Amino acid sequence: MRLMVSAQPSDRPLSAAIADNARIAQSLVEPAMRHAMITEAAYFRALRRGFAPGHELDDWLAAEIEINELLVNALLK
């Protein structure tokens, strides 16, 4: 099963779209600013789950995807 990112039909897997978003997002803001945004988003993810240990990497990766999508969507508007 292949997951798609956009509502439009596509043969591209989700991982390719995530990688594209990461490349675009990295070019939109300074690395330190993007890192700070991801750090804050990961913190709030951990806060919502009560800081239970063992999910730090999941929080970081989900936050990174979230921030990349936010930056790319801001560019498109």
Residue pairs with C-beta under 8 A, 6 or more apart in sequence:
2 11
2 13
2 14
3 13
3 14
4 10
4 12
4 13
4 14
4 17
5 12
5 14
5 17
5 18
6 17
18 65
18 68
21 65
21 68
21 69
21 71
21 72
22 64
22 68
24 68
24 71
24 72
24 75
25 34
25 67
25 68
25 71
25 72
26 34
28 34
28 71
28 72
28 74
28 75
29 37
29 71
34 67
34 71
37 67
37 70
38 60
38 63
38 64
38 67
39 63
41 63
41 66
41 67
42 56
42 59
42 60
42 62
42 63
42 64
45 59
45 62
45 63
46 55
46 56
46 59
49 55
49 59
